[in-house]
Each structure stands twice: as structure tokens, then as C-alpha cells.
Amino acid sequence: MEIARQPPQFCLRTAGLLCVVAVASHQAMAESSARVDFDRQIAPILIANCVECHNADLAEGGLSLVDGAAARAGGDSGQGIQPGDADGSLVLQRVREGTMPPEAHEPRPTKEEIQLLAQWVSQGAEWPEQRTLSLYEYTTEHRAGEDWWSLQPVERPELPAAAPHDWGRNDIDAFVLQQLTAAGLEPSPEADRRTLVRRVYFDLIGLPPTPAEVAAFLADTRDDAYERLVDRLLDSPHYGERWARHWLDVVRFGESNGYETNGIRPNAWHYRDYVVRALNDDLPYDRFVVEQLAGDQIGADLATGFLVGGPHDIVGIKNIEGQLQQRANDLDDMIAVTSTTFLGLSANCARCHDHKFDPITQREYYSMQAVLAGVGHGERDIRPEDYEERLRREKQLRGQLAELNRRLIDFDPAATTIVPAEPARPAVNALSNGDRFEPVEMRFIRFTILATNASEPCIDELEVWSAEAEPRNVALASLGSVASASGTYANGSSSIHQLDHINDGRYGNRRSWISNEEGQGWVQIELPEPVVVDRVLWARDREGVYADRLATQYKIEVATEPGQWKTVATSHDRSPYAPAEEGKTETAQQPDEDPERAALVAQKQQIESALPLTSTFKAYCGTFSQPPATHLLYRGDVMLPQDEVVPGGFSAVADGFQLPADTPESQRRLALAKWIASADNPLTTRVIVNRLWHYHFGQGIVATPSNFGFQGRKPTHPELLNWLASELVARQWSLKQMHRLIVCSSTYRQASTPRAAAQRVDAENRLLWRYPVRRLEAEAIRDAMLTTSGVLDLKAGGPGYDAFAPNGNYVKVYEPKQQWGPAEWRRMLYQTKPRMEQDATFGAFDCPDASQIAPNRSVSTTALQALNLMNSPFVMQQAGLFAERLEREATDDAEALVDLGFQLAFGRPPDQAERQESLEFVSQHGLVAFCRALFNANEFVYIQ
């Protein structure tokens, strides 16, 4: 259905921008004959007089001054700007009435400006093609311009001059100390070793250290003991799990569709596992970026789950407007997650108008949409990483299988063209059939189907074997043989049933030929040269999935010259087809009395059990197709398309990029990825190092991790941010090296003890005069409980566990489970993540619900959190398991039980007062209640 272009109604607002033009009298225009330059003289006047609103009758909709075509279009009230006729231009009429610009607008256009504009209109109102006016051109007082700090190139700063201070282990500390000194503050002393080991364990792998690991670190007196510990943790597979959780928050990853049906995406977990592997492998961050935007082009298919990790409305809307709106919403989600995740810019704010605060135009928003317009939600078939090796091995096995099938026919009676009194050969079946005959020279062979058990006949592979010392399947296309047929089933764009599958050497329904005639048809193989053959092998589906469309009556003919056919085998000497026997192979219907035959059958079954090796798997990582033209939408209205836009980026960021309108879909995403991942992009490196800093210290150098624009917070340590960004590139984009740099700094290793004098100067600890005390996230609290109780299953990867009771409703009903077992005792990262639903116990701890990006989790303190940790069935269960562990691992001595409980929960022994109080508590309330109390202690859920 084609959408009619609707002319805009008269209004000076496009993309949220109201542009007011000043005008002069017709007399003034006539008096001047000099040509007016648009860019130098007119554009600044138009831009300088842009305001947010004007009188109500004009606000209904109408003229846009975003470009010349829109300015001249006008609306139902008249033509906005009429070239050559100032009096007939409605904009100029309203200016003369005093209604444009509004009275409150300052500054007012000068008399000279009005005359200049009037002269321009009189001269034809020439407006250069492609020239647009944007809000950010006229002022930076209340918004960011192209000179905004985060858009400037990253320049590596000089290290601050050495201060008379013995504090500091690396260059990070020099920048932090400079700020502290300027504020009259001193850094805090280093935290004790027990505190440090617990802190860095949770920070890097999200799990508490065992008592043995704490003891080993305390006993390690080497100067670099801490650095060695950090290296071990960064090498742990649990590092990727910990930091993948942070990344999945940022990219709004969820495993359901959202909206009212909110059904689970059973194969979305592959993207989660991709992130874990990429982080554990220390994939260079620039490569990490490229893979998530265009991984299908560079051998990282699962990475594109990033693009479609957001919500998607699967309920179809019949009317065209609803369908277009759904699609626009999907693309807006992709634009938003791409721009916020990698660039720290809220580009989606330019969907209906030029961005109010950042230098992103509406046209650039739709250029970004054109880049992503070919991305669709859905699953696609993915090859395993070792696919090529699997393919080589499978080809080898299939060759062996074909040879076994050829040899097994020798144990069956030969085919005859004479109809016998009693059938000598078994009935056909879907899995395997063979026809052996006297050796005959041929160059053409035709298999004609005369009847089927249902519908059009289907053959997955037609093999023709030579009668040579070393037999070979001479029908293979790879040997030069050519297939033809009476006709081929029309299956649209599907690649499943094709004529060239009949002799491609691959088995199964997915690589088969189907006739286009009900119950009949023929397929023919022409060899490159005459060959003596003695048998034909064929089947409906050697993989055993389908048994319909089976040829039950047929004949096989050969010829050395076209048309000179000789029949060599038919189905007349076979037993009648019996559906009840379906599924039994030809060889299986014969008793294996011959030892040689039995051995061949065993070999065949062994190979068949190993196949297929190259099967693909489904993953929810998007589908791709060449998109139609993308248009700027007037006010974001899908029913009001305007000019076509070309794929591109934001010109204010590293000069952007632009592509021709017909650029292939994959090349659009690849260009976007390379632009973002360029070392010259000033945002990419700043944004990611700030994210690392944010998760290590609880607050980034820029406190708004996904907003580096005007509405975001400015950096507290701008030079340090630039230094970290440049250091990332210098270290080959290695995130692990950046982690090591940060956690090995003196800044990170400070004690968390508050100091009243410092708090008076910097209450928010933005200057980092101490390490900030932080509550663990929900996932780390749950994982720590399972670790402490001794039941945590560290199985990595694969489908997640479900926190909700199963049900078969069309609309998924999320009822929390009331009982948990080993299947649910995995890390919470592996809990299937539906949108808008939370874990019954730990969701209260500020878990994002995956409905939108969550670059910065809030930290609340609520009664529900306390109740869940005290009384929820899960915590009660884990407290019981914790108590059982204490009784199992400690002696019968009550003090030993208490000491082990403290070591497991807090990584330290109790002091004497704590031990005495604990013993009294256990005596009065029991060991389970004691374990529950440990889970509820601040020391358990906070790192300091």
C-alpha cells in the first residue's frame, strides 16, 4: 500500500523547532538590487529568530523552515514563502501583523535584517538544495553545540606535576591526588588486606572469596601479592559472567518480547553467552563494538543479538499506520541503544524534531535509521564456530556411509524388469532404497515416479554408482553431472527443495528435490561421459524426519544417447508399500545372518548416529534484508513521510559519515560500526572507560554513564577521563588491562572509613578521598548466598533456569516458583530474564526489568528488601543449607560452627564480643536462625 504524501499545514514548527522570519516592505526590496547570499546573510537571521512556540493558530501545523522545499510548501492557510512575492508570502504577512515572532521573543529582528529578508524573498527566495537549518546552529547557551567538551578529540594530557606526597601507585593516582590537593583534601590510607580481597573478588568476579582464598592472600608476603591476585581473578571464567551482567543492563537485554504477550525468546541466551566469552577472551573493545553491529559479516553471528535485544510487539496490527508505527518503534529502540551504549548520546530524542540539547538533527536521526532499517527481530540459523572442521569431517563420514549403502545392496536380490509371481525385494521406505542391476554403460539416467504415498514426490539424493574397481557416485554435480526434471515444486524464496539438491551429496529433507506434479514426475542426471554403472541408491529423507511424498511406484531408465531409454529397474518386483512398515530401513528388514552384512550394518548405524555434524542452531540475533528508502518523518509521524535520507552518522561526532542511498544493508552497519569503533571517535573511548570507572567506584567520572550530552553531568576529572581514553587505545583496546590499572591504583585501594572534615568539603565523595561503600547488586547477593551455603552450581552458559512456574498459556503468566532445587542454584546471570517481571526475592534490590536501558542502577532501601532477606522461602531454604554445611564441615564445638559461619559469610573470624553474642543466639534460636542473621547483616550485602 502506498502512502500518499500529505502536505504540511501552515506552521513554523518542524522537529520541535519554530522558526520566525522577519520581513521588510515591498518598497524596500524594490530599492535594492544586490543578490542576497543565503548562507552568509539569510540563514543566520532565520536561525537567530527561532523560538520554541508562537501563537496558537499557527501552532496547529504548517510551514517548516527546516529546508527550502518545506518553507515554500505552505498549508491550507496559504503559501508560507512565495518566491518573488513578499506580499503574497503568508509568513511575511504574519510578521507585519506583529504575531511573528511572539512579543516575548528577544532579540527582535532589526530593521536592516527585515529589509534583507524581504529582498531575499523578492529575488526568488533562493534556498540551496540540501541546506537545512538546525536548532543547534543558533545558540549554545542552553544546549550543546559542536564545541561541547565530549565531542572534542581525545588529547592525552600531561601527567600532573609530582606532589610532595608518598601516595600513589600509578598514573591514575596522580590525577586524583591533584584534585584532592586542590580541594584541600587528603586521600585515605590503604584498606586492610581482608577488606581488599573481599572487595576485589566481588568487583571482578561477583563472588566472595573462600576462607582458604582469604588465608592464602593474607599469607602471601610478596610485594606483588595483590597484583597477582588481580591477575588470577581477571583470568577467571567468572570475570566474564560478572561484567557481562553490567553490559546486559546497559544494552537492555531481555529474554522475552515484552508488551502484552511477553512470550519468552527461547534462543535469546546465545547473546548473553557471547558477551561472557568476549569479555573472558579480552576481545579488544573496538572489535567488540564492530561485532555487535555487524558480526554477521565478520564471523561473529551471535553478537548481533545486541541489535534485537530490546522489546518487540509480536501482535500484528492490520492497519498500515499501526504496522508502520510498530516498525518505527523497533528502529527507534535500536537507534537509542546504539547511540547511548557506544556514544553516550540520546539520539532518539531527535525522532520528532532536532535534538533540543545535543547537536543531532532530525535528518541525522533518520540517516541513522536508514543504517539500521534492514535489521529485523527474529531468529536465524547459526553455524557453530568449528563449522568448517565439522564440514570436512561430515563429508568424510558421508562418503563412508554412501560406500556402506552401496555394499549392503549386494546382500539383496538384484532388480528385475520382469514382474515376478512373488515379490523378491522389500517394499520401498523413506529412509533408504537401492536398485542393483546388471552393469550397463550409460550417460543418461532417468528416475520416473509413477505413484506416491502422498502429494508430490520428493527425493533427497539420487546416487548412481559405477561398476569399477573403485566404485564412485558418478551422479554428483561436483563430478560434472547435470540434473534436469519434469518440474520442480514452487517453494517461493525457500532454499529447501531445489533441483540442484538431487545430486549435491547431502541428505535430508532440507536438501531435497520435489516434483511439481501430484503423485508423479521424473528427474534425470546427465553424466559428462559414458560410464558403466550397476546400481542406484535413493531415499525420501535419510535423516528420518519425513515419510510422506515417498515414491511407491517407479522405474529407472538409462541411455547413452538422448531418447534411447532402456529400463533397468522398476518397483514391480518389490513388495507393496505398507505404511505400517515405514521407518524400517531396507537393511533392517533382513535378518543379519551373514557376519559380513551384520558388520556393515553396525558400521552404518555408528556413522548415522554421528550425523549430522554441520547442523545449525537457532539464535535470536536478528534477521537482515535490504531495506526500502528511508524518509524523514514530519514530527515523527509515520503517515507523513518527507524527503528521502541517505544512511549516515552524526556530523558533530568525528565528522560523521554518509553513504549512497543504495548501499547494501550489511555495508551500512559495517560503516556504522567502523565509525563508532574508530580511535578518532571522541565518544567511544571516553564512554567505555567511564563505564568501567562507574562499576568500580559506584559512580563514573561522568555521573551519567549513557549521557555525555548537555543534560548529562560534566566530568569531575576531565583530564583523567581523557588519559584513560587514550590509554585504552594505547593498550590495544584491552578492557582487562584497564581493569587491572584501575583496581591496582592507590585510589581504588583506599579504606572506606568516612572522615567528618572531608565530608564537609565533598559529601558525595566525587573527588574520591575514600573508597565508596556500596551495596551489592541483587545478582551478587544471591550468588553470595548460594556460595556461602555451599550449593552454587558454577555451570557456565546454555539456556537459563526459570524463576517462574511453567504454564502453557498463550500469554505467558509469570507466577514465581515456590520451590527451588539444583536447577535454580546457578548464578543469577543465568536466570532467564523476562521483561517487566522480577525475581520474587531479589527483584526488590533495584534489578532493571529489561524494558529499557539501565546504565546506572538505583540503590534504594525499602522494607520489602528487609522482609525478603528475612522471611522469603528462598532465603529460608539457603539458611537451612548453610546450617547443614556448618554442621558438616565444622566440629561439634559451637565456637567452631560460629567461627566458620563468619569466615564463610564475611571472610573473617568474629571478634570475641561477636563470638559470645553468636553463641548465645545459637543456643536460644538455633543454627538456622543464626545463618539467616548472617545473610541479613550489612557486612554480607555491602562491600567496603
N, C-alpha and C positions, 0 to 999 in steps of 0.2 A: 504494500500500500504506500503510495507516495504522499508525503505530507506537503500540503500547499504552503508556500512561503507567505506569511502574513505580514503586511507592512506594519511597522511600529506606529502606535498612536503618538500624538504630539506630546512630548515631554522632554525635558533636558536631562533625563536620568538614564544612563546605561551603566551597568556594572556598579550600581550604587553611587554613581558619580553624577552630580548635577553641574552642568557647565553653562555659564551665563555669558552671553556675548553682548558687548557694548556696540552701539551703532551711532552713526552720525547722520546728519541730514543729507538728503539727496543733493542739495546745493553744494555742500562741502565736498562731496565726492566728485561732482562735475568740475570743481575748480582745480582738481589735481589730476595729473595725467601720468605720474611716475608709477611703474609697476611695483606692486607690493610683494615682498618676499614672505612666503608663508612661514617657513621655519624660523627665520630671523626676527620677523616683526609680528606676525599674526598669532602663531602658536603660543608665545609667551603671554599674550594678552588673554587668549581664551583660557589658558591654564590658570593664570593668576586670578581669574574670576570664577573658578569652580567652587561651588558651595555644596553643602550637604542636603539642602532642601529648598523649596520655593513654594509659591502659592498653590493652593490645593487643586485648582482646576488643571494646572499643568502637571501636577504630580500623578494624575491618573495614568500617564503613559504617553510616550510620544517620541519626540526628537532626541536623538543621541548625537553628541559631538565626539564620539569615540573615533569616527573616521568620516571622510567626505561623503561617502555614499549614504550613510545614516543621517548626516546633517542635512542633506538635500531631500531626503525621503519625505519627511513630514508625517502627517497623520490625518485623521478625519477633520481636524480643525483648520488645516491648511498646510502649505509648504513651508517648512522651517526656514531654510535658506534658499532663496530663489536667485541663482546666479544672474547678475546684470540688473536686478530689480530690488533695490533696498526697500522700497515702499511695499512691495509685494511679499517680502520675507517676514513671516509671522514672528520670528524671534526678534527682529528689529522693531516690529510694531509693539511688542510687549515691553521692550526696553524703553521705548518712547513713552509708554503709559506709566512707567515707573515701577512696574511689578517685577522687573528683572534687571539686575539682581535684587533680591529682597532688601528692604531698607536696612536690615541689621548687618548686611554684608559689608565688611571692611577689608581692604580699602576699596573705595568706589573707583570705577574706571575713569581716567582723566578725559578731558575734552579732546586732547590730541589722540588718545587711544580710540575714542569713539569715531573720530574722523578717519583714522587709519583703517578701522574695521569696515566702515561704510565704503571707503574707497575700494577695499578688497572685494566686497560684495558687488559693487558696481562694475569692477573689472572682470567679473565672472566667477568670483569665489573659488579660485583655483586651489585645489587641495591635493597634494601629491598622493599618488596611489601607494597603498600600503602604509601610509603615515597615520599613526594612531596617537591619540592624546591619552595620557595616563595620570592618575591622581598623584602618583609619587613624584611627578616632574615638578609640581608647583610648590611643595613645601616639605621640609623635614622637621618642622617644629614639633609635630605630634605624630610622627611616623618615621620609619627608617627609610633612608634613601640608599643609593648605591654606594655611598660612603660609610655605611653602617659598619661598625667595628668587625662583626663576624664575616663580612663579605670581603674584607681586605686580605691580600695574600699573607700566608703564614711566613713570618720572618723570624728566624731563630735569634732570640735575644742574647745579649752578652750576659754571662753569669754575674750576679751582684757581687760587689766588692766584698772580700772576706771581712766578716765582722769579728771583733775581739771576743770570740765565743768558742768554746771547745765542743759545741753541739753540732751534729750533722754528719751523716754518713755518705750522702751522695748529693747530686746537684739539685734534686727536689728541695732538700732542706735549706739550701742557700736562698731560694726564692721565698720559702715560708718564713724563714728567720728574718729576712728583710722586712716583710710586712709586720711581723711581731715587734721587731725593734722600732719601727716607725710608730707603732701604736703604744709603745712603752710597755710591752708585754714580754714575758719570758716563757720559753717552752717548758713543758712538764718533764720530769725525769722519766727514764725508761720504765715500762711496766715490768713487774716481776715475771719470771720465766713461766710459771704456771698460767698466769694470765695470758701471756703471749702465745703459748702453744695452743690454748683453747681458742683464742681469738683467730689465729691464722688458720686453724683447722676449719672452723665454721666459715671463715671468709673464702677460703679457696676450694673446699670440697663439700661444705654444708653439713658435715658430720662431726660429732665430738671425738676427741682423741680417747683411745682406751687407756685405762690406768697404766698398762705396760708401755704405751707410746709416750705418755707423760713422763714416766720414770726414765725411759731411755733418753729423752731430751734433757731432763734435769741432770742426768749423769754424764752427758756429753760436754766435756770441758774444752773442746776445740774452739778456737777463735771464730771459726765459720760454722759453728753448730747450727745456728739459726738459719743461715743461708742454705745449708744442706737440707734442713727440714723443709724449707720453702721449695727447693728443687724437687724433693720427693713428692710433695703434695701437687705440684704442677704436673708431674709425670703420672699422677694417679688417674685412673679412668673416671673417678668420681669428680674430678675437676670439671670435666665437660658437662656432667649432669648438673652440677651446682650452677655453672654460669649459663647453661642452656636455659634454666628457669628464668634467669634475668632477661635473656634475649627474647624468650617467648612472651613475656609480659610486654616488652616494647613493641613487638610486631603483632599483638592482639591474636595470638594463635589460640584457636579453639577447635574442638573435635565434633562440633555439631553445626547445623546450618543456621541456628538462631531463628528469629521470627516465631510465628505461632506453632509451626510443626516441630521445629527444633530437633529434627532427627539426627542421629549420630552419623558421622562420617567414618565408617569402619576402617578406612585406609589412610586417614589423615596423619596417623602417628609416624609415618615414614619421614615427614619433615622434621618432627621432633628429634628423631634418631639421627637425621642428617646433621642437625645443629650440634648434637652431642659429639658426633665423630669429628666434625670440622674443628671444634674447639679443642678436643683432645689431641688432634693431629697438628694443632697450632697452624691451621691453614692461614696464610697471610691474609690480613683483613681486606686488602684490595681485591684479592681473589674471592674471598667470602662474599663481598658485595656483588661482584660480577656473576657469580654462580647463582645467587638468589634471584637475580633479574633475568638472566639468560643462560642458566645452567644447561638447558636442553641443547644448546648449541656447542657446549664445551665439555660434554661428558659428565655432567652433574645434574641429572634429570630431577632428582628428589628435591633439590634446592629451591626449585620454583614453587614449591608449596608456600613459600613466603608470600607470593602474589595473591594466592587464593585462600590464605589462612583466615580471612575475615568472614562475617556473616553473609548469607546468600538466601534470598527468598525463593524457595522452590515451588511455591504456589503460583501457578500460571495465571496471568490476567489476560482476559480475552481482548479487551480493547487496546488499540495501538498505543494510546497515551500511557496506559499502565505498564505495558511492556517496555516502552522506551524509558519510563521512569525507573523501573527495576534495573535496567541495564546501566542507566546513568548512575544509580546509587552504587552498583558494584564497582564501576570505574572510579567513582569518587573515593571509595574505600581504598582502592589500590593506589591512587594518587596520594591520598593522605598518609598511608602507611609508608610509602616510598619516601616522600618528602620529609616526614617527621623523623623516621628511623635513621636515615642516612645524612640528611641535610639539616635537620633541626628547624625546619620551616613548615608552617601550616598552610601549604599551598591550596588546600581545599577551601580556604576562606575566599579564594578568587573564583569560585564556581559561578556566582551570580553577578559579580562586579569585580573591578580591580580590588586587589587586597587593600584593606583600609589602613594597614600598618606596615606592611613589608613591600618591597619593590617587586611584586609579582602582578602582572596584568592578567585580566580575564582571558585575553587571547593566549597568553603563555600557559594558563591553566589548560585550555583546550588543546594546545600543542602537546602538552604532557599527556592528555587524554588520547591524542592520536598515536602516541608512542605505545600506549598500553591497550589500545582499542581492540587488538586481536586476541587478548587474553580472556579466556572463559573459565568459569567454575566447572569442576568436574575431575574425574579420574582419567588416567591414561595408562597404557601398558608400558612398563618399565623393564628394561633389560638388567639383569644382575651385573655387578661390577666385573665379574670374571666371565662375561658372556662370550668373548672371543675364544677363550680356552675351552669353555663348555661346548661351543660350536664345533671346534676341532675334534674334541672327544666324541661328541654326538655323531658327527659324520663318520668317524671311525666305527662306532658301535652300530650305526645303521647299515654300514657296508657289511659288517659281520652278520647282522640279522638277516639281511637280504640273501646272503650266501647260505645261511642255515635254512631259510624258507625254500630256497632253490633245491637244496639237497634233500629236504624232507619230502618233496614231491615224488622222489624216486621210490618211496615206500608205498605210494598209492598207485592204483591202476592207471594206465595211460588213457587219455581221452580217445573216443572213437566217434566217427561221424555217423555210424550205423546205430539205429535205435535198437537197444538190446531188449530181450524179453524181461530181464530183471536188471534194474539199475546197478551198475558196478561201482559207481562213485558216490560219495556222500553228497547231501544237499548243500547248496551254497549257504554261506553265512556271512555276516557283516565284517568279521574280523580278519579272515584270511581265506583265499581261494587260489587254487593252482590248476592249470591245464597243461599236461605233458603230452606231447605228440611226437611222431616220427620226425627226425631232423629234416628241415626243409629250408632251401635258400629263399630269401625274400628281401625286398627293400621297403615294402609297404605292409602294414598290418592294421586291420580294422576290427574293432570290438563293437558289435551291434547288439543293443539291448532290445529285447522283444517284449518283456514284461517286467514289472517290479512289484514289490510288496506294498508300495505306497508312493504316489506322486511321481515327480520327475526323477530319473535315475541319477545316482551320484557315485563316483569312483574317486578314491583319494590318491591312488597311484597305479599306473599301468606299467608293469615291468615286463620286458621281453628279453629272455636270456639266450645267449649264443651257445651253440654246441661245440665249444672249443676246449682245448686242454686246460685253459684258464678261463672259465666262463665269465661273462660280464653282462651287465644290464645295458643292452645297446639302445634302449629307448630313451635314455637320459638326454635331456636337452644339452647338458654340458658336453656330450659327445657329438653334438651337431644334429641330433634328430629334431624333427619339427612336427608339432601336433596340429591337427585340424579336427573339426567336429561338425555334426549336423546342425548344431546350435548350442549356445551357452546361456544358462539361466541368467536373466537380468536381475542383478542384485545391487543396482544403484552404485553408490560410491564404495560399497563394501569390497574389501580385498580378499574375502574368504574364498569364494567359489569362482575360480578363473581357469580358463583353458590351459594356461601355462603351468598350472599346478599338476596336471596329469602326468608329467614326466620330469618333475623337478627334484626327485629323490627324497621327498619329505612326505611323511604320513599324517593322517588325521583329517578330520572334517575341516579344520581351518585351512588346509592346503589341498582342496579337492576341486573337482570339476562336476558340474550338474548340467544335465541336458535341459533344453528349454521346451521339451515335449513331454506330455504326460505319459508315463509308462514306456517310453521308447527313446531312441536316439542312437547315434554312433559317434565314436571317437577314433581317430586314426593317427598313427605315427609313421612318418616317412624318415627312413634312415639315410645317411649321407651316401652309403654304398651298400650293395647286397651283402648279406651275412646269413650264414646257416644258423637257424635257431631251433630249439626243441621244447620250449615251454614259455608260458605266460603266467604271471602272478598278478592278482588284483584283489581289491577289497573295498568295502563301503567306508569303513573307518577303523583302521588298525589300532587306534587308541581306545576303542571300545566304548565310546560315548554314545554314538548314534547307530541305530539298526534300521531306520526307515530308508526309503529310497534305494533299497537293495535290488540289484538286477537278479531276478529269479529265473528268467529265460534269456538266453543269449546265444550268439555264435561268434567264432573267431575266424577271420579270413586273412590270407596272406597273398601277396603278389610281388612279382619282380618288376612288372610294368603297370602303369595306371590302368585300372579297369579289368585286369586279368585275375580276378579273385579266385582263390581256392580255399574251401572251408577245411580247417584243420582240427577244430574242436567246437562242440556245442554243449548245451545243458541237457540234451536229450538223454544222455547216459547217466545223469545224476538222479538221486532220489528226489522226490517232490519236496519243495521248500516247506518246512514245518516251523512256524513261529515259536512253538514251544521249545525247539532245539536251539533257538537263537542265543548267541553268546558263547556256544561251544565252537572252538576252532576246528578246522578240518583235521589237524593232527590229534586233537584231543578226543575225537570220535573213534579213534582206532586204539586197540589195546597195544600197549608198549611191550610186546613180547620180544621184539628184536632189541638186543642190548645197544646196538649202534644207534638205532632210532631213538631209544629212550635217552641216550646221552645227548643227542642233538636237541631233543625236546627240552631237556634240562638246561642246556646252554641258551636256548632261545628264551626260555622263561626268565633266566637270570638277566639277560640283556634287556628284555622287555620291562622288567621291574625297575631297571635303572633309568629308563627313558620316560619322558623327555628330559634332557639336561638343559635345554635352552628355553624352557618355558618362561614367559614373562610374568610379572605380578602387577597388580593394580595399586596405584598410589594416587591420593588426592593432591595432585600438584599442578592442576590446570591443564587446559587444552588451548591450542593455538591455531589461528586461521588468519588469512589475510583480511583485514578489516575494510569496510567501506570508507568513504570520505568522512572526515570529522568536521563538524561545523561549530562555530561559536554559537552558543545559545543565548538569545536575548533574555536577560535576567535569569539565566539558568533554566528557562522554560523549554522542555523537550519538544514542544509543539511550535517553537519559534526559532528555527534554525536561521542563522545569518551566513556570514562569509565562511568559506572553507578555510581551514587552517592546516598547516603542514606540521609534521612531527618535529618536536624540538624541546629545549630546556628553557631555563630561566636566564635571561640575558644578564641579570645582575650578578649571577653566580658563575665565576670563571668564564665569562663571555657566552655562556650557554652553548647551544648547538642547534642547527636546523638541518632537516633532511628533505629531500624531494617528496612530494605527496605520494608517489608510487613506490616508495622504499619498501622492500619486503618486510613482513611483520617481524621476523626474527632479527633482522638487522636494526630495526628500530630499538628493540630492547637492548641489543648489544651496544648500540651507540649511547643509550642512556646509561648503561652500566659503566662503560669506559669513561664517560664524562664525570659520573659521580666518583668513581674509584681513582681518578687521576690525582697525582700528588699536587697538581696545581689547583685543585678544588679546595678553597679555603675552609669549607664547612666540614667535609667528610672526616678529616683527621681530628679537627677540634671536637666534633660531636662525639666520636667514639672514645677518645681519651677522657673526655669529661664523663662519659658513662662509667668507665672503669673507676674513675675517682669517686663518682657518686656511690657506687656499690661498696667501695672500700671504706668510705667515711660517712656514709648516710646522707650526704649532700654534695652535689657537684660543685666544681669551681664556678660553673654556671648552674644556679639552683633550679633551673627549668631545663632538664636534660633534652627534651624534644622541642624546645623553642628557643632558638638563638636569634629571633627577630625582635621587633620593637617591644612586644608585650612580654618577652622573656626577661629574666634577670641578667644584669651585666656581670661579668666575671669578677670575682673577688681578687684573683691573682692572674691578671691578663698575661703577664709575661710568662708565668709558669705554664699557663694553658698553651701558649704558642711554643714554648720549649718542649712540652710533652708531645704536641702535634708533630713538630719537626723530628723529635726523637723516634716517634713511631715509624716514620718513613726511613730514617737512618738505620733503624733496626729491622729493615725489610718487612715492615708491617706486622711484626710478631706481637700478638697480644700477650702471650706468655712472658715475653721479655719485659713488657710494660708492667704486668702484674708484679714480676719479681722486683723491678725497680721501685715500685710504689711500696710494697709490703716490707722491703728491706730498708726503707728510709727511716731516719730517726723520727720523722713526723708521724709515721704510722705506729712506731713502737713506743710512743709516749704512754704514760699512765693516764687513766681516765678520771683521776681524782679532781673534783671541782675546787677552784680557788676563788674566794669571795672577791678579791681585788680584781682578778681577771674578768670575772663575770660582770662587774660593773662597767668594764670597758667594752667587752664583747660577749654579751649574754648568749648570743646564738652560736658562739664558737666558730664563726665564719673564718677567723684567722688561724684556727687550729692550734690553739695554745694547749690543748689536751686532746686525747683520743675521745671521740664521742661515744658515750654509752648508747647501745642500740638494742631494741628488742629483735629477736629472731623472727623471720618470716614464718608463716604458717607451715610451709613445707619443711623448714629446718626444725621446727618444734616437733612435728610429727615424726620426722626421721630420727630425731634425737631420742624420742620416747622408744621407738622400736629398737634402736641401737642399745639403749640402756636396759631394756627388758630382755635383750638377747635374741630377738626373733626377726630382726631385719633381714629380708631377702635381698641380696645385692645383685640379683639377676638384672642385666642391662638390656635395654632395647626390646623391640617387639610390641605387640598390641598391649595396651594398658589394662589395668584392672578397673572394674566398675564400682563406684561408690554407691550406686543406686540399684534397687531391686529390679530384676528383669520384668518386662511386660511386653505384650505383643500389640499394644495399641498403635493405630496409625499415627496419632500424635503422641509422641513419647511423654510418659508421665514419670517424673523424677521423684520417686519415693526412696528416701535414704535407707540403706541397709541397716538392719538392727543387729546383725551378727557378722563377725569378721574372722577370717582364718588366714592361713599361709598365703593364699592367693592375693589377699589385700595387704600383706605385710611387706610390700615393696616400697621403694622410695616414692614420695608423693609426686615427683616429676612424672612417674608412670601411671598416675591416676588419669583415666580418660577424662578429658576436660570439656564438658558441655557448656555452652554459653548460658548465662543468666541463671545458673544453678551452682550451688556451693556445697562443699563438703559439710556434712551436718555438724561436725565438731570444730573443724579448723577454718571453715569459711568465714567465721566471725572475726578472724585475725586479719582482716583487711585484704583478703585474697581478691585480685581482679576477677571479674566474671567473663572475661574474653569478649565482651560485646564491643569494646573499644580499646585503643592503645592505652597502656599503663606504664609510662616511663618512670613513674615515681609513686610507689605505694604509700598511701597514707598510713599513719600509725595512730590508732585510736585506743582508748582504754574504756571498756564497757563492762557492764555487769554480766552480759551474756558470755563474754570471754572467760570470766572467772567461773561462772556456772558450768561451762563446757569442760574446763580443765578439772573441775572438782567432781562433777557428777555424771558426765556423759558416759554411755556404755563403753565406748572405745577406751577412754582413759581408765575406767574401772577395770576393763579387761587387761590392759597393759600394766596396771599397777599390780594385778594378781600375778602376771607373768614375771614381772620384776621381782616380786617377793619369792617366787619359786626359784628364780635364778640365784638370789642371795642364799637361800637355803641349800641350793645345790652346790654353790661354789665356795661358800664360806663355811667355817666350822660351826659347831653348835653354840659357840660362845656368842652371846648377844652383842658384845662390843665389836666382834669381827663382822657381824652382819651390818651393824650401823656404819662401821668404817668403810666396808665395801660399797654400801649404798651411796655414801658421799663421794667415793672415788669414781664410781660409775656415773653418777649424776652431775657432779661438779668438777671432777678432775683433781680433787684434793681431799685430804682427810679432814675430819671435823676437828675443831679445837675442843678443849676439854669441856667448856660450857655446852657446846652443841652436842657433844657426845652424851653428856649426862642428861640433857633435856630429851634427846632422842631415845635413850634407853627407857626413860620414864614414859615417853609417849608410846613406844612399842609395848611396854608392859601393860598399859591401860587400854590401848586401842588396837593393837596387833600390828603385824609386819606389813600387811597390805595397806593399811591406812598410813603407815609411815612412808611407804613408797609413793602413795598418792600425794602426800605432803611434799615430798622432794620434787615431784613433777610440777607442783604449783608454786615452788619457790621462784622468786625473781631471778636468782642466780642461774636457774635452769633455762629460763627463756630469754635471758639477756646476755649479750657479750659486752665486755668492758675492757 
